[in-house]
Amino acid sequence: MSDTPLLLVVYDTGSLAPTRLAEAARDLGCSLVFVTAGTDHAREMIPTLETVGSVVDAAGRTEAELVAELSALGPAGVITFSEFQIGLTVRLAAALGLRYHRPADVDAITHKDLQRQRFAEAGVDSVRFRTITDAGQADEAIAHVGLPAIIKPVIGASSRNTQAVTTPEECHAALAALFSGDDGPAESAVMLEELLIGRPTPAPWGDYIAVDCVADGDDVRPVFVTSKFALAAPFRERGGYGGLSVVPREEERAVRELACRAVRALNIHGVADVEIKLTADGPRVIEVNGRLGAWVDDLAVRSGTSDPASVALAAALGLPYETPGIKREGPIAFLYLIVPPAGARKVAAIRNVTALRRLPGVDRVTVLAEPGAPADWRIGARGNTAAVTGSAATHRELAATVAAIENVDWITYE
C-alpha cells in the first residue's frame, strides 16, 4: 500500500472546484478519491473528477456496499464541500472510523432550528424562533416570536425562500405560498425567527459578516473573514470581499471570537462557515454551515490572506495547519454578484458584457444566465445572473467599482 495518504471527497455542488482541490492535495502530498453522490451534477462531473483523482460512484450501491469498497482503499480522511452531502459524509466517516462531524451532532449542524437550541444551551446566543411544518401553525409562532420576523427553511442554503414579514397577514400569505409551492420551491419545514436588525451601514457594505473556522475538538481558529456587500431584497447575497474589512479591528476580533464559540457549540470537526449580524448591540449569530463557505477560498488566496483549501484538507487528514491573524495591509479581493430584481420573472436580454469587463478593478465577469432563463428570488443563489471578480487597493476604490458595476446597462428582465 502507498504511503501517500488518501482523502475521500464526497462530491456534489459546493464551494471548491475539483482543480483547486487537486492543487491543495498536491501541496499536502495526498491523493484524492471523489465519492460521487448520485446527483445529476455529480454524474456530469465524473469525467472532470477523473482527471484529478479517482472516482467511486455511489449510484446503484447501498451504503454498506459503498463503505466496504471505500474501506478497502485505506482512506486517511473524508470531507465534503457540499451542504447537501454533509449527512452522507457523517455516516461514511462513522463507518470508516475517520475524523469528521459526529453523528450525534449532524442534525444540529444541518438544521437551523436545532442550531438555535444548541446556541442557547451553550450561552452563545439566544433568538426567539418556532419551527413550522404547516401554515396553520402561524398564529402560535407569531405569538411566541413576535414581529417583524424572518422566515427561512429549516434545511437549506443560498437564501432560498428567505423573507421578512412584518404583519400577521404577510406571515400567513408567505407560509401558505411556501408550503403549497404554487409560486416557487416548496418547503416541508421552515422557521419563523426573530429578525435581527442590522445597524445602519453605508452602501455598498453589508450589515453582516462571515468567518470561516477550522476546528479540532476545542481548538477552533478563524481561517478567513469575508466582509459582505449589502443584501439584495429580500435576503439575497451580493457577494463579499477580503481580507481587509471596513469593520474596525476590535470589532472584527469580537466577531471572530463569537464565530469560534458557535462552532464549538455544535461540536464541528474540520471547517465551518459562520454568518454573523452586526447589530447596534453587538454581533449576533445568524447561522453556521458545516462546510467551507462559498467564494471563501478564492477571496482568501487572491487577497494573500490564507489558504482555506489546504487548511480544510489538512484538518480532514489530521495534519498540522496554520491560520492567520487579522490582516493589516495588501490587496482587497472581491466577488460581486449581480442578482435580478425581486419582481423579475425572466432574463429578457443580455448585451454589452464587455462594458462590465472593462471597468477598473474588474478581472473577470462570469455570466450565469442566458436570455429566456427564469428569474426568481425564491431560488436564492441559483437565480444569480452574473459574478464579477477583481481587486482593489482601498475600500474607496472598491465602493467605486461596485457603483460602476451597478450602473452598467447590460441586462434586461421581464
C-alpha positions as a printed Julia matrix, in Angstrom:
414×3 Matrix{Float64}:
   0.0    0.0     0.0
   1.24   3.5    -0.85
   2.5    5.79    1.91
   0.59   8.66    0.3
  -2.45   9.48    2.45
  -5.76   9.11    0.64
  -8.57  11.6     1.18
 -12.18  10.84    0.32
 -14.11  13.84   -1.03
 -17.88  13.35   -1.11
 -18.59  15.4    -4.19
 -21.63  17.45   -5.21
 -22.46  21.1    -5.84
 -20.28  23.01   -3.42
 -17.69  25.64   -2.66
 -14.47  24.24   -4.2
 -13.7   23.25   -7.78
 -12.01  19.87   -8.4
  -8.93  21.57   -9.86
  -8.49  23.66   -6.71
  -8.85  20.54   -4.56
  -6.22  18.8    -6.66
  -3.83  21.73   -6.22
  -4.25  21.66   -2.43
  -3.84  17.88   -2.39
  -0.56  18.11   -4.32
   0.75  20.68   -1.85
  -0.09  18.35    1.05
   1.2   15.22   -0.68
  -2.11  13.34   -0.59
  -4.26  11.7    -3.25
  -7.98  12.22   -3.82
 -10.84   9.78   -4.27
 -14.09  11.51   -5.2
 -17.23   9.79   -3.97
 -19.97  10.97   -6.32
 -23.32  11.09   -4.61
 -25.57  10.09   -7.49
 -26.99  13.56   -8.27
 -27.18  14.86  -11.83
 -24.39  17.37  -11.19
 -22.08  14.76   -9.65
 -22.62  12.34  -12.53
 -21.95  15.07  -15.1
 -18.68  15.93  -13.36
 -17.25  12.39  -13.27
 -15.07  12.85  -16.41
 -13.58  16.03  -14.9
 -13.07  14.41  -11.49
 -11.24  11.51  -13.12
  -8.62  13.92  -14.48
  -7.53  14.95  -10.97
  -8.26  11.86   -8.88
 -10.07   8.53   -8.69
 -13.86   8.22   -8.61
 -16.14   5.87   -6.7
 -19.71   6.35   -7.87
 -22.25   5.82   -5.1
 -25.1    5.43   -7.59
 -26.59   1.92   -7.55
 -24.78   0.92   -4.35
 -26.15   0.51   -0.87
 -24.25   2.45    1.79
 -22.93  -0.84    3.17
 -21.51  -1.72   -0.25
 -20.06   1.76   -0.59
 -18.42   1.57    2.83
 -16.89  -1.83    2.0
 -15.36  -0.51   -1.23
 -14.03   2.64    0.41
 -12.65   0.74    3.4
 -10.57  -1.41    1.09
  -8.82   1.74   -0.14
  -7.48   2.55    3.35
  -8.55   6.23    3.45
  -6.88   8.59    5.92
  -9.67  11.18    5.92
 -13.01  12.27    4.49
 -14.55  15.67    3.73
 -17.28  17.33    1.71
 -17.66  20.87    0.44
 -21.34  20.4    -0.36
 -24.1   21.39    2.06
 -26.23  18.64    0.53
 -23.79  15.82    1.32
 -22.89  16.53    4.95
 -25.22  13.78    6.18
 -23.73  11.12    3.89
 -20.22  12.23    4.79
 -21.01  11.91    8.51
 -22.29   8.36    8.01
 -19.27   7.36    5.94
 -16.86   8.86    8.47
 -18.51   6.98   11.32
 -18.49   3.69    9.44
 -14.85   4.1     8.37
 -13.58   5.44   11.69
 -12.49   8.77   10.19
 -12.4   12.28   11.63
 -15.43  14.41   10.8
 -18.59  15.77   12.43
 -20.1   13.23   14.84
 -23.44  11.52   14.08
 -24.82  12.9    17.36
 -24.19  16.45   16.12
 -25.17  16.27   12.46
 -28.81  17.3    12.97
 -27.78  20.44   14.86
 -25.2   21.25   12.18
 -27.66  20.91    9.29
 -30.97  22.06   10.89
 -31.2   25.75   11.67
 -33.78  25.33   14.44
 -31.65  22.77   16.3
 -28.68  25.13   15.93
 -30.64  27.79   17.78
 -31.28  25.36   20.63
 -27.57  24.49   20.86
 -26.53  28.14   20.86
 -28.97  28.97   23.66
 -27.89  25.96   25.73
 -24.21  26.9    25.32
 -24.83  30.56   26.12
 -23.6   31.62   22.67
 -26.73  33.47   21.53
 -30.48  33.34   22.14
 -33.01  34.18   19.45
 -36.76  33.56   19.59
 -37.94  31.08   16.96
 -40.55  28.49   16.14
 -40.36  25.56   13.74
 -43.38  25.43   11.42
 -44.43  22.4     9.37
 -47.93  23.59    8.44
 -49.33  27.01    7.59
 -51.93  26.53   10.32
 -49.21  26.94   12.96
 -48.63  30.57   12.02
 -50.57  32.26   14.82
 -48.87  30.32   17.62
 -45.47  31.0    16.07
 -46.21  34.73   15.73
 -47.36  34.89   19.36
 -44.06  33.37   20.53
 -41.61  35.07   18.15
 -43.23  38.44   17.59
 -42.98  40.63   14.5
 -41.05  41.64   12.48
 -39.62  38.2    11.89
 -37.79  36.26    9.22
 -38.93  33.05    7.53
 -36.27  30.64    6.37
 -36.11  26.92    5.53
 -35.02  24.65    8.4
 -32.7   22.91    5.96
 -31.39  24.98    3.11
 -28.66  27.05    1.57
 -28.13  30.11   -0.62
 -31.01  32.17    0.81
 -33.72  30.03   -0.77
 -37.23  31.19    0.19
 -35.88  33.57    2.84
 -38.02  36.62    3.55
 -39.04  39.04    6.28
 -42.63  39.52    7.42
 -43.92  42.5     9.38
 -47.64  41.74    9.81
 -49.69  38.61   10.58
 -51.26  38.87    7.11
 -47.83  38.83    5.42
 -46.79  35.86    7.53
 -49.93  33.83    6.72
 -49.58  34.56    3.0
 -45.87  33.73    2.91
 -46.3   30.44    4.74
 -49.22  29.39    2.55
 -47.09  30.01   -0.56
 -44.06  28.19    0.84
 -45.92  25.05    1.83
 -48.01  24.9    -1.36
 -45.11  25.51   -3.73
 -47.54  27.19   -6.12
 -45.23  30.15   -6.77
 -41.72  28.79   -6.17
 -39.89  25.9    -4.49
 -41.99  24.18   -1.8
 -40.82  23.68    1.78
 -41.71  20.99    4.3
 -40.36  22.81    7.39
 -39.46  26.45    7.98
 -38.51  28.65   10.91
 -40.16  31.84   11.99
 -37.3   33.63   13.7
 -36.81  36.92   15.48
 -35.5   39.4    12.91
 -32.03  40.58   13.85
 -31.88  44.26   12.94
 -28.56  45.3    11.44
 -27.02  48.59   12.39
 -27.15  51.44    9.84
 -24.41  50.74    7.28
 -23.48  52.9     4.28
 -23.66  51.39    0.78
 -22.26  49.21   -0.63
 -21.29  47.48    2.63
 -23.44  44.86    4.32
 -24.54  44.76    7.95
 -23.31  41.19    8.34
 -20.05  39.29    8.05
 -18.84  35.68    7.76
 -16.0   33.87    9.5
 -14.73  30.54    8.25
 -13.14  28.5    11.01
 -11.23  25.25   11.39
 -11.94  23.04   14.4
 -10.18  20.13   16.04
 -12.01  19.47   19.29
 -11.95  22.64   21.39
  -9.17  24.08   19.23
 -11.2   26.37   16.96
  -9.44  29.06   14.9
 -10.53  31.6    12.29
  -9.23  30.94    8.78
 -10.76  33.83    6.83
 -13.17  36.7     7.38
 -15.47  37.53    4.46
 -16.89  41.02    4.69
 -20.18  41.36    2.84
 -21.9   43.68    0.44
 -25.42  44.93    1.15
 -28.13  42.34    0.58
 -30.43  42.48   -2.42
 -34.11  42.33   -1.48
 -35.44  40.32    0.18
 -32.37  38.46    1.6
 -30.06  37.61   -1.29
 -26.3   37.83   -1.05
 -24.41  40.19   -3.33
 -21.06  38.6    -2.56
 -18.17  39.6    -0.38
 -14.61  40.8    -0.11
 -11.45  40.31    1.98
  -9.03  40.27    3.61
  -9.23  43.92    4.8
 -12.64  44.75    6.26
 -14.34  48.09    6.78
 -15.27  46.67   10.19
 -12.89  48.05   12.86
 -10.22  45.63   14.08
 -11.53  45.44   17.66
 -14.98  44.56   16.4
 -13.51  42.03   13.97
 -11.81  40.35   16.93
 -15.17  40.11   18.71
 -16.76  38.65   15.57
 -14.01  36.04   15.28
 -14.38  35.05   18.92
 -18.18  34.69   18.61
 -17.78  32.57   15.46
 -15.41  30.19   17.26
 -17.84  29.86   20.19
 -20.67  28.97   17.78
 -18.54  26.29   16.11
 -17.62  24.81   19.5
 -21.29  24.69   20.49
 -22.01  22.45   17.5
 -19.0   20.15   18.09
 -17.89  20.65   14.5
 -14.74  18.94   13.25
 -12.96  20.46   10.27
 -14.14  23.61    8.52
 -17.29  25.64    9.09
 -18.75  28.9     7.84
 -20.36  31.21   10.42
 -22.57  34.14    9.4
 -22.91  36.96   11.93
 -25.2   40.0    12.0
 -23.68  43.33   13.04
 -26.3   44.95   15.26
 -26.32  48.1    17.37
 -25.95  45.85   20.44
 -23.01  43.87   19.04
 -22.5   40.82   16.82
 -25.21  38.1    16.74
 -25.07  34.65   15.15
 -27.21  34.2    12.04
 -26.29  30.59   11.28
 -23.46  28.09   10.9
 -22.77  25.92    7.85
 -20.76  22.77    8.47
 -18.54  23.23    5.41
 -16.39  25.88    3.73
 -18.29  28.97    2.66
 -18.85  29.94   -0.94
 -16.09  32.07   -2.54
 -14.02  31.91    0.67
 -11.03  30.07   -0.76
 -10.92  32.3    -3.85
 -11.06  35.53   -1.83
  -8.52  34.31    0.72
  -5.99  33.24   -1.9
  -6.37  36.29   -4.14
  -6.03  38.65   -1.19
  -2.95  36.79    0.07
  -4.62  36.16    3.42
  -4.77  32.38    3.89
  -5.2   29.03    2.13
  -8.58  27.61    3.23
  -8.49  24.66    0.82
  -5.19  23.4     2.22
  -6.35  24.0     5.79
  -9.55  22.05    5.16
  -7.73  19.08    3.64
  -5.05  19.08    6.33
  -7.68  19.11    9.09
  -9.5   16.21    7.46
  -6.28  14.2     7.34
  -5.16  15.11   10.86
  -2.15  17.02    9.56
  -0.86  20.29   11.07
  -2.09  23.59    9.62
  -1.51  27.3    10.11
  -4.13  30.02   10.45
  -3.64  33.79   10.01
  -4.22  36.75   12.28
  -6.08  39.91   11.31
  -4.67  41.3     8.09
  -3.42  44.9     8.13
  -2.37  45.55    4.53
  -2.41  44.2     1.0
  -4.97  43.93   -1.8
  -8.71  43.57   -1.25
 -10.17  40.76   -3.35
 -13.88  40.86   -4.15
 -16.65  38.82   -5.72
 -19.77  40.81   -6.56
 -22.95  39.0    -7.56
 -25.47  40.55   -9.9
 -28.95  39.41   -8.94
 -32.28  40.06  -10.66
 -34.79  42.44   -9.09
 -37.2   40.78   -6.68
 -40.1   41.15   -9.11
 -38.28  39.79  -12.18
 -39.55  36.6   -13.77
 -37.3   36.16  -16.81
 -34.0   37.31  -18.31
 -35.15  39.18  -21.39
 -31.84  40.23  -22.99
 -28.09  40.32  -22.34
 -25.83  42.77  -24.15
 -22.59  44.68  -23.79
 -20.95  42.38  -21.22
 -17.61  43.81  -22.32
 -18.58  47.06  -20.59
 -18.5   45.21  -17.28
 -15.16  43.58  -18.09
 -13.55  46.95  -18.89
 -14.31  48.52  -15.53
 -11.28  49.43  -13.36
 -10.54  46.69  -10.85
 -12.56  44.01  -12.64
 -10.61  40.9   -13.62
 -13.37  38.55  -14.71
 -17.11  38.51  -15.46
 -18.92  35.17  -15.45
 -22.42  35.31  -16.93
 -24.59  32.73  -15.18
 -27.87  33.12  -17.09
 -28.98  33.18  -20.7
 -31.75  35.17  -22.39
 -35.03  33.43  -21.69
 -33.84  31.92  -18.39
 -36.29  32.21  -15.49
 -35.55  34.76  -12.78
 -36.98  34.13   -9.32
 -35.76  35.48   -5.97
 -37.18  32.41   -4.21
 -34.44  30.12   -5.52
 -31.7   32.21   -3.9
 -28.19  31.98   -5.32
 -29.29  29.76   -8.2
 -31.0   32.82   -9.63
 -27.86  34.99   -9.84
 -27.28  36.41  -13.3
 -23.53  37.13  -13.14
 -20.46  37.08  -10.9
 -17.84  39.81  -11.12
 -14.41  39.26   -9.56
 -11.47  41.59   -9.14
  -9.42  43.5    -6.62
  -8.94  46.97   -5.17
  -6.24  48.73   -3.19
  -8.66  50.56   -0.86
 -12.25  50.38    0.3
 -12.91  53.66   -1.51
 -11.77  52.09   -4.79
 -13.9   49.02   -4.13
 -17.01  51.1    -3.43
 -16.44  53.0    -6.69
 -16.1   49.72   -8.62
 -19.33  48.35   -7.17
 -21.17  51.56   -8.09
 -19.79  51.34  -11.62
 -20.88  47.7   -11.95
 -24.42  48.59  -10.92
 -24.52  51.47  -13.42
 -23.65  49.37  -16.49
 -26.69  48.82  -18.73
 -26.15  45.24  -19.88
 -29.16  43.11  -18.92
 -32.93  43.44  -19.15
 -35.53  41.49  -17.17
 -39.22  40.88  -17.57
